[in-house]
Amino acid sequence: MQPLFTPEQMRGFDRRAIDKFGIPGAVLMENAALQALNVVESEFGDLELLTVGILCGPGNNGGDGFALARQLFLRGADVEVWLFADPKKLSGDAKLNYAAAKALDVPMVQPGSADDLDFSSYDLVVDALFGTGMARAPKGLFAEAIRTLNQMEIPVLAIDVPSGVDAETGQDLGDALDATFTVTFQCGKPGLFLPPGRDRAGEVTVAPISLPLSTEDLFAANYLVPELGDLAALFPERRRDTHKGNYGKLLLVAGSRGMGGAVRLAASAALRCGVGLCVAAVPESIRSEVARQPELMTVGLPETATGHIAEKAWEKLASFVEWADVLAVGPGLGQERETSELLQKLLGSSKALLVDADAINLIAAHGLAGRLPAQAVLTPHPGELERLTGESYSSQFERLSAARKFSSQHNVVMHVKGSTAVTVDSSGKAYLNMSGNPGLATGGSGDILTGIISALLCQGIPPVAAAWGGAYLHGLAADIAADVIGEVSLLPSDVINHLPSAFAELEPETE
């Protein structure tokens, strides 16, 4: 797991390094500059051929910029520092590094107006205006510089976080810089992984600067980014002497007239993800359609006049609930009241439960949140989350915060879909998913996710890990598929067809 830390936490680590361990702030700043130098060199090669403009603000982020300017200058790059601060008001390590650059005669310019902001002669511009402590909208020349750079096609390297982006929430504070690359120090920041900050940051490098962090520090991270090795660890090698019962029995309660496709997608994804047995319980009128998948078992249920599962279906369904290890309910279910009565009975089961789509809408419409069993997994998209909580949200960070609150109140796992999907449990830890692409923005993608997470639950993976692991696997298969057929033409069935390739990525390499 890659831990992400808030600006406040990072400031605490800095203070401890200086006060407790005696590491001078100037050493940390020099380490940061050297790591930024490494990024520049890896991206551009021969520094003696490089022309760089470095925009330095009034704080320690500007200090990083002064230190980087000195390092580039000493290595033969054509460097020019843009002073967006009064040198007489600089303090601490920023003042020290300004003085060192000045003593070396590093060229410097101090713009007086927007008309002076001409960056067209540079191969690279470095944004060292504001760091992770920025909490207000850039104003005046700062904002003008950001707007000017955003209108140009010159590569931009942001130091720690693009100026104008909130380092925790990812939100624009006002004018916000679109960076080509971002080098952030010691640990990632949530705002570089949450939209829109994720897009503004470009390619992110997390670079160590020798801050001493303990295991306890890392455990305190409330934001985590799962990596490929974490996903692989969820799937131990299968023993030769296992059988289908070892990999779980899934009961999928889903579908309504005209919505058989949602059931088939969810079931197909579950089967591709290794579930031992899967039964789809659907309205009788669509059973034959759903049963076309030979690996899938089906049961037809009594339905209403409109083709939705009727309340009396429980009489037929109860024995299958008893049989199953995991219940998944929601895809294509519809929102008829009779179906909500059946849902209440499912919520009363002691089995592991995944709730998606219309099942979430029914819970919201009929006030059933209090009946959710502990550790149930809910997978709302933004609209479903708003219906569930009765509030509206304008950003993924706000949705994350709402999911944390709901999860804590009801002791459930929440997986909120989006370009950076987030999984939270009642502990408050948030898992940010980096896999996937815009090709998933199509009907049926959520049904696949239901099947994937349900299959992981069936294999004994804990609910929160099944949720973030399922999201990662879903996105990984979509990325592999998009590499073959592109994002625009990507269908949910293509994602299912590439799940085997995604699992192949998790297997250890053999010589």
C-alpha positions in Angstrom: 0.0 0.0 0.0 1.2 3.5 -0.8 0.4 5.7 2.2 -0.8 9.2 1.6 -0.5 12.0 4.2 -2.2 15.3 4.7 -0.3 18.5 4.7 -0.8 18.8 8.5 0.7 15.3 9.0 3.7 16.1 6.7 4.4 19.3 8.7 4.4 17.2 11.8 7.0 14.8 10.3 9.1 17.8 9.2 9.0 19.3 12.7 9.9 16.0 14.4 12.8 15.5 12.0 14.2 18.9 12.8 13.4 19.1 16.6 13.8 15.4 17.7 16.3 14.0 15.2 18.4 17.1 14.6 18.1 17.0 10.8 18.3 20.6 9.7 15.5 21.9 7.5 18.1 23.0 5.0 19.2 19.4 4.6 15.6 18.3 3.9 15.3 21.2 1.4 18.5 20.1 -0.3 17.3 16.6 -0.5 14.0 17.8 -2.1 15.9 19.8 -4.7 18.1 16.8 -5.6 15.1 14.6 -6.1 13.5 17.3 -8.3 16.8 17.4 -10.2 16.6 13.7 -10.7 13.1 14.0 -12.2 14.3 16.8 -14.6 17.3 14.7 -15.7 15.3 11.6 -16.2 12.7 13.5 -18.4 15.1 15.7 -20.4 18.5 14.0 -20.4 21.5 16.4 -21.0 21.0 19.3 -18.6 23.5 21.5 -20.5 21.0 21.6 -23.4 18.1 22.6 -21.2 16.6 26.1 -20.7 14.6 26.3 -17.4 12.4 29.0 -15.8 11.8 28.4 -12.1 8.9 30.3 -10.5 9.7 30.8 -6.8 7.1 31.9 -4.2 7.6 33.3 -0.7 7.7 30.2 1.4 9.6 26.9 1.6 8.2 25.8 -1.8 10.1 28.7 -3.2 13.1 27.6 -1.2 12.9 24.3 -2.9 12.9 26.2 -6.2 16.0 28.3 -5.3 17.9 25.1 -4.3 16.9 23.4 -7.6 17.9 26.5 -9.5 21.4 26.3 -7.9 21.7 22.6 -8.7 20.7 23.0 -12.3 22.9 26.0 -12.7 26.0 24.1 -11.4 25.2 21.3 -13.9 25.3 23.6 -16.9 21.6 24.2 -17.5 20.5 27.6 -18.7 18.4 28.7 -15.6 16.4 31.8 -14.8 14.6 32.3 -11.5 11.4 34.2 -11.4 11.0 36.0 -8.0 7.3 36.0 -6.9 8.4 37.3 -3.5 10.2 40.2 -1.9 13.8 38.8 -1.2 14.0 41.0 1.9 11.0 39.2 3.4 12.3 35.7 2.8 13.1 33.8 5.9 14.7 30.5 7.2 15.8 27.9 4.7 14.2 29.8 1.7 16.3 32.8 2.5 19.4 30.6 2.8 18.9 29.0 -0.6 18.0 32.3 -2.2 21.2 33.8 -1.0 23.2 30.8 -2.3 21.7 31.1 -5.7 22.3 34.8 -5.7 25.9 34.3 -4.7 26.4 32.0 -7.7 24.9 34.7 -10.0 22.0 32.5 -11.0 20.0 34.9 -13.3 16.9 36.3 -11.6 13.9 38.4 -12.7 11.1 39.9 -10.6 8.0 40.5 -12.7 6.1 43.7 -12.1 2.9 43.0 -14.0 1.1 40.4 -16.1 2.8 41.8 -19.2 6.2 40.6 -17.9 5.1 37.0 -17.8 6.7 35.6 -20.9 7.8 31.9 -20.5 7.9 31.1 -24.2 11.7 30.7 -24.3 11.9 27.8 -21.9 12.1 24.1 -22.4 10.7 23.6 -18.9 9.0 25.7 -16.3 9.2 24.7 -12.6 6.3 25.6 -10.4 7.7 26.4 -6.9 5.1 29.1 -6.1 3.1 27.4 -3.3 3.5 24.1 -1.5 1.2 21.8 0.4 0.3 24.5 2.9 -1.6 26.5 0.4 -5.2 27.0 1.6 -6.5 30.0 -0.3 -7.0 31.0 -3.9 -3.9 32.4 -5.7 -4.3 36.2 -6.3 -2.6 38.9 -8.4 0.5 37.9 -10.3 0.4 34.4 -8.9 -2.9 33.8 -10.5 -1.8 35.5 -13.7 1.3 33.2 -13.9 -0.9 30.1 -13.5 -3.3 31.3 -16.1 -0.4 32.1 -18.5 1.2 28.7 -18.1 -2.1 26.9 -18.5 -2.5 28.5 -21.9 1.0 27.4 -23.1 2.2 24.0 -24.2 5.5 24.2 -22.3 6.2 21.2 -19.9 5.7 22.2 -16.3 7.2 20.4 -13.3 5.3 21.1 -10.0 7.2 21.0 -6.8 5.2 18.9 -4.2 1.8 19.9 -5.5 0.6 22.1 -8.4 0.0 25.6 -7.2 -3.7 26.3 -6.6 -4.5 22.6 -5.8 -5.6 21.7 -2.3 -3.1 19.0 -1.2 -5.6 17.1 0.8 -8.9 17.4 -1.1 -7.6 17.8 -4.7 -9.9 20.7 -5.2 -9.0 23.9 -7.1 -8.6 26.7 -4.6 -9.0 29.2 -7.4 -6.8 29.3 -10.5 -4.9 26.0 -10.4 -1.9 24.9 -12.5 -2.0 22.1 -15.0 1.4 20.4 -14.5 3.0 17.9 -16.8 4.9 16.3 -13.9 4.8 16.6 -10.2 7.5 15.5 -7.8 6.1 15.2 -4.2 8.3 14.5 -1.3 8.6 11.4 1.0 4.9 10.5 0.7 2.0 11.1 -1.6 -0.6 13.6 -0.8 -4.4 12.8 -1.2 -5.0 15.8 -3.4 -2.6 14.4 -6.1 -4.8 11.3 -6.4 -8.3 12.8 -6.0 -9.9 14.7 -8.9 -9.4 17.3 -10.2 -5.9 17.4 -8.6 -5.1 14.0 -10.0 -5.5 15.3 -13.6 -3.7 18.6 -12.8 -0.7 16.8 -11.3 0.2 14.9 -14.4 2.8 12.2 -13.9 3.5 12.0 -10.2 6.8 10.9 -8.7 7.0 10.3 -4.9 10.6 10.9 -3.9 12.2 10.2 -0.5 14.0 13.0 1.3 15.2 11.0 4.3 12.4 11.9 6.7 12.5 9.3 9.4 9.1 7.6 9.5 8.2 4.7 11.8 5.8 1.8 11.2 3.4 3.6 13.5 3.6 6.7 11.3 2.7 4.6 8.2 -0.1 2.9 10.0 -1.6 6.3 10.9 -2.2 7.1 7.2 -5.9 7.6 6.6 -5.5 7.5 2.8 -4.0 4.5 1.1 -3.4 3.6 -2.6 -3.4 -0.1 -3.2 -0.7 -1.4 -5.6 -0.5 -4.4 -7.8 1.3 -6.5 -5.1 -1.4 -5.8 -2.6 -4.0 -7.1 -5.1 -2.0 -10.2 -5.8 -1.7 -10.9 -2.1 -5.5 -11.3 -1.9 -5.3 -14.4 -4.1 -3.1 -17.1 -2.7 -2.1 -20.0 -5.0 -4.9 -22.5 -5.2 -4.2 -25.9 -3.8 -4.6 -28.9 -6.1 -7.0 -30.7 -3.7 -9.6 -28.0 -3.6 -13.1 -28.1 -5.0 -15.9 -25.7 -5.9 -17.1 -25.5 -2.4 -13.8 -23.9 -1.3 -14.4 -20.8 -3.4 -17.8 -19.9 -2.2 -21.5 -19.9 -3.1 -23.0 -16.7 -4.5 -26.7 -15.9 -4.6 -27.3 -13.0 -7.0 -30.8 -11.5 -6.5 -31.3 -9.2 -9.4 -33.1 -8.3 -12.6 -36.5 -7.2 -13.7 -38.3 -7.3 -17.0 -36.1 -5.8 -19.7 -33.0 -5.9 -17.3 -31.7 -9.4 -17.8 -28.4 -8.0 -19.2 -27.5 -6.6 -15.8 -27.8 -10.0 -14.2 -25.8 -11.7 -16.9 -23.0 -9.2 -16.7 -22.8 -9.5 -12.9 -22.9 -13.3 -12.9 -20.3 -13.6 -15.8 -17.9 -11.3 -13.9 -18.3 -13.3 -10.7 -17.7 -16.6 -12.5 -14.6 -15.1 -14.3 -13.3 -14.1 -10.8 -13.3 -17.6 -9.4 -16.5 -18.0 -7.5 -17.2 -21.7 -6.9 -21.0 -21.6 -7.6 -23.4 -18.9 -8.6 -27.1 -18.9 -8.6 -29.0 -16.0 -10.2 -32.5 -15.5 -8.6 -34.5 -13.5 -11.1 -38.1 -12.9 -12.1 -39.5 -15.9 -13.9 -40.1 -14.0 -17.1 -36.4 -13.4 -17.7 -35.0 -16.7 -16.3 -34.6 -18.3 -19.7 -32.7 -15.2 -21.0 -30.3 -15.3 -18.0 -29.9 -19.0 -18.1 -28.1 -18.9 -21.5 -24.8 -18.8 -19.7 -24.1 -22.5 -19.2 -21.9 -22.0 -16.0 -24.7 -20.2 -14.2 -27.5 -21.7 -12.2 -30.8 -19.9 -12.1 -34.0 -19.8 -10.2 -37.2 -18.1 -11.4 -39.1 -16.0 -8.8 -42.7 -14.8 -8.6 -43.0 -11.3 -10.0 -45.3 -8.4 -10.0 -47.5 -7.3 -13.0 -44.7 -5.0 -14.0 -42.0 -7.7 -14.0 -40.3 -7.0 -10.7 -39.5 -9.6 -8.0 -42.6 -9.9 -5.8 -42.5 -10.0 -2.0 -43.9 -13.6 -2.0 -40.7 -14.7 -3.7 -39.2 -15.1 -0.3 -40.9 -18.4 0.1 -38.9 -19.7 -2.8 -35.8 -17.7 -2.1 -35.3 -18.5 1.6 -33.7 -21.9 1.1 -31.2 -20.4 -1.4 -30.3 -17.7 1.1 -29.5 -20.4 3.6 -27.4 -22.2 1.0 -25.3 -19.2 0.0 -22.2 -17.8 1.5 -22.7 -14.4 0.0 -25.7 -12.5 -1.1 -25.5 -9.8 -3.9 -28.6 -7.8 -4.5 -29.4 -4.8 -6.8 -28.4 -5.0 -10.5 -31.4 -4.3 -12.7 -33.7 -4.9 -9.7 -36.0 -2.0 -10.2 -37.6 0.1 -7.5 -41.1 -1.3 -6.9 -42.3 -1.3 -3.4 -43.0 -5.0 -3.2 -39.3 -5.6 -4.1 -38.4 -3.4 -1.1 -40.4 -5.8 1.2 -38.3 -8.7 -0.1 -35.1 -6.6 0.3 -35.9 -6.1 4.0 -35.9 -9.9 4.5 -32.5 -10.2 2.7 -31.1 -7.5 5.0 -32.1 -9.6 8.0 -29.9 -12.5 6.8 -26.6 -13.2 8.6 -24.8 -13.8 5.3 -22.2 -11.6 3.8 -23.9 -9.0 1.7 -23.2 -6.7 -1.2 -25.8 -4.0 -2.0 -25.7 -2.2 -5.4 -27.8 -0.1 -7.8 -31.5 -0.3 -7.2 -31.1 -2.0 -3.9 -29.4 1.1 -2.7 -32.2 3.2 -4.1 -34.8 1.1 -2.3 -32.9 1.5 1.0 -32.8 5.2 0.5 -36.5 5.5 -0.5 -37.8 3.4 2.3 -35.5 4.3 5.1 -33.8 0.9 5.5 -30.2 2.0 6.2 -30.7 1.1 9.9 -31.3 -2.5 8.9 -28.0 -2.9 7.1 -26.0 -5.8 8.6 -22.5 -5.1 9.9 -19.8 -5.1 7.2 -22.3 -5.1 4.3 -20.6 -3.7 1.2 -22.5 -0.8 -0.6 -21.3 0.3 -4.0 -23.1 3.6 -4.8 -22.4 5.8 -7.8 -22.5 9.6 -6.9 -26.3 9.9 -7.5 -27.1 6.8 -5.4 -24.9 8.2 -2.6 -26.8 11.4 -2.6 -30.1 9.6 -2.4 -28.8 7.4 0.4 -27.6 10.3 2.5 -30.1 12.9 1.4 -27.4 15.5 0.6 -25.6 16.7 -2.5 -21.9 16.8 -3.2 -19.7 18.6 -5.6 -16.5 16.7 -5.4 -15.1 13.2 -4.8 -13.5 14.4 -1.6 -17.0 15.5 -0.3 -18.3 12.1 -1.3 -15.4 10.4 0.5 -16.2 12.4 3.6 -19.9 11.5 3.4 -19.0 7.8 2.9 -16.8 7.9 6.0 -19.7 9.3 8.0 -22.2 6.8 6.7 -19.8 3.9 7.2 -19.1 4.9 10.8 -22.8 5.3 11.6 -23.8 1.9 10.1 -20.6 -0.2 10.4 -20.6 -0.9 6.7 -18.1 -0.8 3.9 -18.7 2.0 1.3 -17.3 1.9 -2.2 -18.1 5.2 -4.0 -17.6 4.9 -7.7 -15.9 7.6 -9.8 -12.8 8.4 -11.8 -10.9 7.9 -8.5 -13.1 5.4 -6.7 -12.8 5.4 -2.9 -13.5 2.6 -0.5 -13.9 3.3 3.2 -14.9 1.3 6.3 -15.9 2.2 9.8 -12.2 2.8 10.8 -12.2 5.8 8.5 -9.3 4.6 6.3 -9.9 5.4 2.7 -8.5 3.3 -0.2 -8.1 5.3 -3.5 -8.3 3.3 -6.7 -6.0 4.3 -9.5 -6.9 1.7 -12.1 -9.5 2.1 -14.8 -10.1 4.5 -17.7 -13.0 6.5 -19.2 -14.1 3.5 -21.2 -15.8 2.3 -18.0 -18.2 5.2 -18.2 -21.0 3.1 -19.8 -24.0 1.2 -18.6 -23.2 -2.2 -17.2 -19.8 -1.4 -15.7 -21.3 -1.3 -12.2 -22.9 -4.7 -12.7 -19.5 -6.1 -13.5 -18.1 -4.6 -10.3 -20.9 -6.2 -8.3 -19.9 -9.6 -9.6 -16.2 -9.1 -9.0 -16.5 -7.9 -5.4 -19.1 -10.7 -4.7 -16.7 -13.3 -6.0 -13.9 -12.0 -3.8 -16.2 -12.1 -0.8 -17.1 -15.7 -1.6 -13.4 -16.6 -1.5 -13.1 -15.3 2.1 -11.5 -12.0 1.4 -12.6 -9.4 4.1 -15.2 -6.9 3.0 -13.1 -3.8 2.8 -10.3 -5.7 0.9 -12.9 -7.3 -1.4 -14.2 -3.8 -2.2 -10.9 -2.1 -3.0 -9.5 -5.2 -4.5 -12.5 -5.7 -6.7 -12.3 -2.1 -7.9 -8.6 -2.5 -8.7 -9.2 -5.7 -10.6 -12.1 -4.2 -12.5 -10.0 -1.2 -13.6 -7.0 -3.4 -14.4 -9.1 -5.5 -16.8 -10.5 -2.4 -18.3 -7.0 -1.0 -18.8 -5.8 -4.2 -20.5 -8.9 -4.2 -22.7 -8.5 -0.6 -23.7 -4.9 -1.2 -24.7 -6.3 -3.7 -27.2 -9.5 -2.0 -28.5 -9.3 1.5 -27.2 -11.5 3.3 -24.7 -14.3 4.6 -26.9 -15.4 1.1 -28.1 -14.9 -0.5 -24.7 -17.9 -2.6 -23.6 -18.6 -4.2 -20.2 -18.4 -7.6 -21.9 -14.9 -6.7 -23.1 -13.8 -6.0 -19.5 -15.1 -9.5 -18.5 -13.3 -11.1 -21.4 -10.0 -9.5 -20.2 -10.3 -10.5 -16.5 -8.2 -13.6 -17.2 -5.4 -11.3 -18.5 -5.8 -9.2 -15.3 -5.4 -12.3 -13.2 -2.3 -13.2 -15.2 -0.7 -9.9 -14.2 -1.0 -11.0 -10.5 0.9 -14.3 -11.0 4.5 -14.4 -9.9 7.0 -14.3 -12.7 8.7 -17.6 -13.5 12.2 -18.0 -14.9 
